[in-house]
């Protein structure tokens, strides 16, 4: 068995939809499910935006003609100070790359959780029933 990272959550099943004594779904439960689903979707969107921000920062560092990285990479007769500047620039870029696996793992975890706990068919039922209940009030 692998000793790698695995996020195991016992609550990876869709919630059970409860009905009241009249046979109608409980509005507060439907609202809570919709709210939690929306929060998970927002979290996923935020994580993807954070990944894009890190990737954009990496690209800017690697392609900026004013930065030390590209200038030192293109310089043919490097001296000791130039090697130090290049090593520092590479280290900064690598630190940014090292942020990506954690962000990407959280993206995958969130996507899995949404797919398992809030499958499309389930959310269609929740949204349809919630709209019916809202229409009745």
Legacy VTK file of the C-alpha trace (Angstrom):
# vtk DataFile Version 3.0
C-alpha trace
ASCII
DATASET POLYDATA
POINTS 137 float
0.000 0.000 0.000
1.232 3.447 -0.865
2.191 5.838 1.890
1.144 8.808 -0.258
-1.469 11.394 0.556
-5.052 10.159 0.562
-7.910 12.218 1.942
-10.403 9.737 3.322
-13.666 11.205 4.483
-16.391 8.962 5.812
-19.101 11.397 4.722
-18.500 11.062 0.982
-22.094 9.965 0.361
-24.899 12.253 -0.732
-27.126 13.308 2.167
-30.364 11.444 2.658
-33.272 13.669 1.719
-35.855 13.663 4.502
-39.568 14.363 4.144
-42.029 15.839 6.583
-45.290 14.175 7.664
-47.033 15.546 4.561
-44.509 13.861 2.264
-42.764 17.098 1.267
-39.024 17.538 1.379
-37.753 19.625 4.282
-36.938 23.102 2.984
-34.218 23.857 5.553
-32.365 20.667 4.610
-32.583 21.513 0.913
-31.321 25.038 1.625
-28.397 23.668 3.649
-27.476 21.226 0.863
-27.614 23.986 -1.769
-25.590 26.351 0.427
-22.926 23.710 1.135
-22.743 22.755 -2.548
-22.317 26.405 -3.519
-19.572 26.864 -0.899
-17.722 23.847 -2.282
-18.053 25.218 -5.820
-16.750 28.615 -4.656
-13.839 26.937 -2.898
-13.012 25.082 -6.117
-13.173 28.311 -8.116
-10.920 30.059 -5.578
-8.383 27.222 -5.669
-8.276 27.307 -9.474
-7.787 31.085 -9.345
-4.935 30.636 -6.847
-3.306 28.043 -9.144
-3.618 30.431 -12.092
-2.082 33.241 -10.031
0.924 31.065 -9.116
1.350 29.886 -12.722
1.141 33.486 -13.966
3.760 34.557 -11.410
6.056 31.727 -12.509
5.621 32.637 -16.156
6.340 36.293 -15.394
9.517 35.389 -13.477
10.715 33.072 -16.240
9.965 35.395 -19.147
10.595 38.877 -17.755
13.458 40.525 -19.613
14.025 42.806 -16.612
14.355 39.928 -14.134
17.596 38.267 -13.094
16.585 34.817 -14.329
16.334 35.502 -18.040
19.174 38.020 -18.067
21.546 35.596 -16.340
20.401 32.636 -18.456
21.235 34.561 -21.635
24.535 35.922 -20.360
27.443 33.936 -21.825
30.335 35.085 -19.671
28.960 34.671 -16.156
31.036 35.602 -13.169
30.632 34.396 -9.597
28.123 37.140 -8.741
26.119 36.251 -11.852
25.968 32.585 -10.816
24.727 33.645 -7.377
22.039 35.869 -8.941
21.001 33.064 -11.294
20.881 30.507 -8.466
18.762 32.880 -6.375
16.369 33.482 -9.265
16.067 29.733 -9.919
15.428 29.122 -6.231
12.633 31.730 -6.184
11.008 30.101 -9.213
11.310 26.634 -7.676
9.666 27.855 -4.466
6.707 28.968 -6.573
6.589 25.597 -8.351
6.612 23.885 -4.947
3.308 25.596 -4.068
1.511 23.949 -6.983
1.238 20.310 -5.782
-0.607 21.319 -2.587
-3.017 23.550 -4.505
-3.604 20.926 -7.201
-4.198 18.207 -4.590
-6.802 20.411 -2.891
-8.441 21.023 -6.288
-8.638 17.275 -6.947
-9.980 16.607 -3.436
-12.662 19.257 -3.827
-13.644 17.998 -7.279
-13.917 14.433 -5.940
-15.977 15.573 -2.974
-18.380 17.518 -5.182
-18.730 14.575 -7.570
-19.328 12.073 -4.752
-21.492 14.092 -2.355
-23.337 16.283 -4.839
-23.778 14.274 -8.058
-25.571 16.098 -10.860
-28.728 13.956 -10.619
-28.940 14.524 -6.856
-28.530 18.288 -7.191
-31.202 18.372 -9.914
-33.658 16.774 -7.474
-32.604 19.123 -4.652
-32.913 22.241 -6.825
-36.228 21.140 -8.376
-37.784 20.304 -5.009
-36.472 23.501 -3.439
-37.965 25.587 -6.267
-41.302 23.791 -5.781
-41.245 24.552 -2.055
-40.271 28.176 -2.668
-43.104 28.476 -5.168
-45.625 27.131 -2.651
-44.741 29.783 -0.038
LINES 1 138
137 0 1 2 3 4 5 6 7 8 9 10 11 12 13 14 15 16 17 18 19 20 21 22 23 24 25 26 27 28 29 30 31 32 33 34 35 36 37 38 39 40 41 42 43 44 45 46 47 48 49 50 51 52 53 54 55 56 57 58 59 60 61 62 63 64 65 66 67 68 69 70 71 72 73 74 75 76 77 78 79 80 81 82 83 84 85 86 87 88 89 90 91 92 93 94 95 96 97 98 99 100 101 102 103 104 105 106 107 108 109 110 111 112 113 114 115 116 117 118 119 120 121 122 123 124 125 126 127 128 129 130 131 132 133 134 135 136
